[in-house]
Amino acid sequence: MDAIVKSFPSPGTGDTRPTQKEAEEAVRVLLRWAGDDPEREGLLDTPARVAKAYKELFSGYAQAPEDVLGRTFEEVGGYDDIVLVRDIPFFSHCEHHMVPIIGKAHVAYLPDRRVLGLSKIARVVDIFGRRLQTQETMTAQIAQAIDETLRPRGVAVMIEAEHMCMAMRGVQKQGSTTLTTTFTGSFKTEAAEQARFMSMIRGFR
């Protein structure tokens, strides 16, 4: 999983992204290419709306997971068993077609004297979700970010998602779900820990 978590320039620090005006003009070009008229009343404000929406949908490029995960807690009362945050909803976009990926992530780790605030795990899922993604890469990125920051005894990540590039175009198979997993440390080397992780996800629904 080396070199999966990429750094991206923050706005104003060597950022070479197009301007807002250039982004809006690109939307106008796409509207014309699709066969519509960007000058008609219903589309006049669409370029600005799309640029604003993209800024939110892809806000993960401006955030660093290490900043979110930086603070950990050592007062755990001797707890050293699995910590699992299950059913974390997310929205992402396929890097091949730029259409939505809609799913949920299950993230667990085995603490080694330190734990994370539970909301931090959900925020890391959002950071990587709000980028152009493949599900496989996103699964590995979440695991690597937690593994490198917290240094737990192991990390387990499962993502279940529906890809609109399969549902809306191409084979047009609605309702199909893709599952991906990544394991590090004890979750990778000990089958019993993997089984417990899967049981905790599936066993209490």
C-alpha positions as CSV (number, residue, x, y, z in Angstrom):
1,M,0.0,0.0,0.0
2,D,3.0,2.3,-0.3
3,A,2.6,5.8,-1.7
4,I,-1.2,5.6,-2.0
5,V,-2.1,8.6,0.2
6,K,-1.2,11.5,-2.1
7,S,-0.6,15.1,-1.1
8,F,-2.5,17.8,-3.0
9,P,-1.7,21.6,-3.0
10,S,-3.9,23.7,-0.8
11,P,-5.6,26.7,-2.4
12,G,-3.2,29.6,-2.5
13,T,0.0,27.5,-2.0
14,G,1.3,26.8,-5.5
15,D,-2.2,25.9,-6.6
16,T,-2.4,25.8,-10.4
17,R,-6.1,25.0,-10.7
18,P,-8.2,27.0,-13.2
19,T,-10.1,30.1,-11.9
20,Q,-13.8,30.1,-11.1
21,K,-14.5,31.9,-14.4
22,E,-12.6,29.2,-16.3
23,A,-14.5,26.5,-14.6
24,E,-17.8,28.1,-15.4
25,E,-16.8,28.4,-19.0
26,A,-15.9,24.7,-19.2
27,V,-19.4,23.9,-17.9
28,R,-20.8,26.1,-20.7
29,V,-18.8,24.2,-23.3
30,L,-20.1,20.9,-21.9
31,L,-23.7,22.2,-22.1
32,R,-23.2,23.1,-25.7
33,W,-21.5,19.8,-26.4
34,A,-24.5,17.9,-24.8
35,G,-26.8,19.8,-27.2
36,D,-28.3,22.4,-25.0
37,D,-28.1,26.2,-25.0
38,P,-26.3,27.7,-21.9
39,E,-27.9,31.0,-22.7
40,R,-31.4,29.9,-22.2
41,E,-33.1,31.0,-19.0
42,G,-33.0,27.7,-17.1
43,L,-29.3,27.3,-17.7
44,L,-28.0,30.8,-17.1
45,D,-26.9,30.1,-13.5
46,T,-26.0,26.5,-14.1
47,P,-22.2,27.0,-14.7
48,A,-21.9,28.9,-11.4
49,R,-24.0,26.3,-9.6
50,V,-21.9,23.4,-11.0
51,A,-18.6,25.1,-10.0
52,K,-19.9,25.6,-6.5
53,A,-21.1,22.0,-6.3
54,Y,-17.8,20.7,-7.5
55,K,-15.9,22.7,-4.9
56,E,-18.0,20.9,-2.2
57,L,-18.0,17.4,-3.9
58,F,-14.3,17.4,-4.3
59,S,-13.3,19.2,-1.1
60,G,-11.2,16.2,-0.1
61,Y,-8.3,17.5,-2.3
62,A,-7.9,20.5,0.1
63,Q,-7.8,18.3,3.2
64,A,-5.1,16.2,4.6
65,P,-6.0,13.0,6.6
66,E,-3.0,13.4,8.9
67,D,-4.4,16.7,10.1
68,V,-7.7,15.1,11.0
69,L,-6.1,12.1,12.6
70,G,-3.4,14.0,14.4
71,R,-4.9,13.9,17.9
72,T,-5.1,10.6,19.7
73,F,-6.1,9.6,23.2
74,E,-4.1,7.4,25.6
75,E,-6.6,7.1,28.4
76,V,-8.3,3.9,27.3
77,G,-8.7,2.1,30.6
78,G,-6.7,-0.9,29.4
79,Y,-9.0,-1.5,26.4
80,D,-7.2,-3.3,23.6
81,D,-9.9,-5.0,21.6
82,I,-11.5,-4.1,18.2
83,V,-12.8,-0.6,17.7
84,L,-15.3,-0.7,14.8
85,V,-17.2,2.2,13.2
86,R,-19.8,0.6,11.0
87,D,-22.1,1.8,8.2
88,I,-20.4,5.1,7.5
89,P,-22.2,6.6,4.5
90,F,-20.2,8.3,1.8
91,F,-20.6,9.7,-1.7
92,S,-17.7,9.7,-4.1
93,H,-17.1,10.0,-7.9
94,C,-15.7,7.5,-10.3
95,E,-12.4,8.8,-11.7
96,H,-13.2,7.1,-15.1
97,H,-16.6,8.7,-15.8
98,M,-17.0,11.3,-13.0
99,V,-20.4,9.9,-12.0
100,P,-21.4,9.1,-8.4
101,I,-20.3,6.2,-6.2
102,I,-22.7,5.7,-3.3
103,G,-21.9,3.4,-0.4
104,K,-20.9,2.8,3.1
105,A,-17.6,2.1,4.8
106,H,-16.8,-0.2,7.8
107,V,-13.6,0.7,9.5
108,A,-11.9,-1.1,12.5
109,Y,-8.6,-1.1,14.2
110,L,-6.9,-2.9,17.1
111,P,-5.5,-0.2,19.4
112,D,-2.0,-0.2,20.7
113,R,-2.3,2.1,23.8
114,R,-3.9,4.9,21.8
115,V,-7.3,5.4,20.2
116,L,-8.9,7.9,17.8
117,G,-12.0,10.0,18.4
118,L,-14.7,8.1,16.6
119,S,-15.7,11.1,14.4
120,K,-12.2,11.2,13.0
121,I,-12.7,7.9,11.3
122,A,-15.8,9.1,9.6
123,R,-14.0,12.3,8.5
124,V,-11.2,10.4,6.9
125,V,-13.8,8.4,4.9
126,D,-15.2,11.7,3.7
127,I,-11.8,13.2,2.8
128,F,-11.0,10.3,0.5
129,G,-14.6,10.0,-0.7
130,R,-14.6,13.6,-1.8
131,R,-12.0,13.0,-4.5
132,L,-12.1,11.3,-7.8
133,Q,-11.7,7.6,-6.9
134,T,-11.7,4.0,-7.6
135,Q,-13.2,2.0,-4.8
136,E,-10.1,-0.2,-4.5
137,T,-7.9,2.8,-4.0
138,M,-10.2,4.5,-1.5
139,T,-10.3,1.3,0.6
140,A,-6.5,1.2,0.7
141,Q,-6.1,4.9,1.4
142,I,-8.4,4.8,4.4
143,A,-6.5,1.9,5.9
144,Q,-3.1,3.4,5.2
145,A,-3.9,6.8,6.7
146,I,-5.1,5.2,10.0
147,D,-2.2,2.7,10.0
148,E,0.5,5.4,9.5
149,T,-1.0,7.9,12.0
150,L,-2.2,5.7,14.8
151,R,0.2,2.8,14.5
152,P,-2.4,0.3,15.8
153,R,-1.9,-3.5,15.9
154,G,-4.0,-3.7,12.7
155,V,-6.6,-2.0,10.5
156,A,-9.5,-3.4,8.6
157,V,-11.6,-1.6,6.1
158,M,-14.5,-2.8,4.0
159,I,-16.4,-0.7,1.5
160,E,-19.8,-1.6,0.0
161,A,-20.8,0.7,-2.9
162,E,-23.0,1.0,-5.9
163,H,-21.4,2.6,-9.0
164,M,-23.5,4.8,-11.1
165,C,-21.1,4.2,-14.1
166,M,-22.6,0.6,-14.0
167,A,-26.2,1.6,-13.2
168,M,-26.6,4.7,-15.5
169,R,-24.5,3.8,-18.5
170,G,-22.7,0.8,-20.1
171,V,-24.2,-2.4,-18.9
172,Q,-26.9,-0.5,-16.9
173,K,-27.1,-3.0,-14.0
174,Q,-29.0,-1.2,-11.2
175,G,-28.6,-2.5,-7.7
176,S,-25.3,-4.3,-8.1
177,T,-22.9,-3.8,-5.2
178,T,-19.1,-3.9,-5.2
179,L,-17.3,-5.0,-2.0
180,T,-13.6,-4.3,-1.3
181,T,-11.5,-5.0,1.8
182,T,-8.0,-4.0,3.0
183,F,-6.3,-5.5,6.1
184,T,-3.1,-4.6,7.8
185,G,-1.2,-6.0,10.8
186,S,-3.1,-8.6,12.9
187,F,-6.1,-8.4,10.7
188,K,-3.9,-9.4,7.7
189,T,-2.0,-12.1,9.5
190,E,-4.6,-13.7,11.7
191,A,-7.6,-15.3,10.1
192,A,-9.5,-15.2,13.4
193,E,-9.3,-11.4,13.6
194,Q,-10.6,-11.1,10.0
195,A,-13.5,-13.4,10.9
196,R,-14.3,-11.3,14.0
197,F,-14.3,-8.2,11.9
198,M,-16.7,-9.7,9.3
199,S,-18.9,-11.1,12.1
200,M,-19.2,-7.7,13.8
201,I,-20.3,-6.1,10.5
202,R,-22.8,-8.8,9.5
203,G,-23.8,-10.4,12.8
204,F,-25.8,-7.6,14.5
205,R,-28.1,-6.3,11.8
